[in-house]
Amino acid sequence: MKNNVRCSDYQAWFMDSLREASPSSRAAEFHAHPVTCDECRMASAELRASWETFANLPPLEPPRALQEKARGAVLALMAEERASARHATG
């Protein structure tokens, strides 16, 4: 049986499977794809290893300066939106 799965479809399905998304009705086709595609076989092995490594890392805490900069940008956007809304209704 010829495998009709395109590499781009396999790669999207593979990423979903890493995130434990619901299995596809075509799961058997997707599992068979890397058997015949060296590029997807190597890429999926590397991605799985990286995913497992990242899953075992502690969460990162952004630097305080970055948190404050992001907070300031959000507050500025909110103020700008409020001002625009006042001018539009006024």
Secondary structure, DSSP 8 states (H G I E B T S, - for coil): ------HHHHHHHHHHHHTT----TTHHHHHHHHHH-HHHHHHHHHHHHHHHHHHTS------HHHHHHHHHHHHHHHHHHHHHHHHHH-
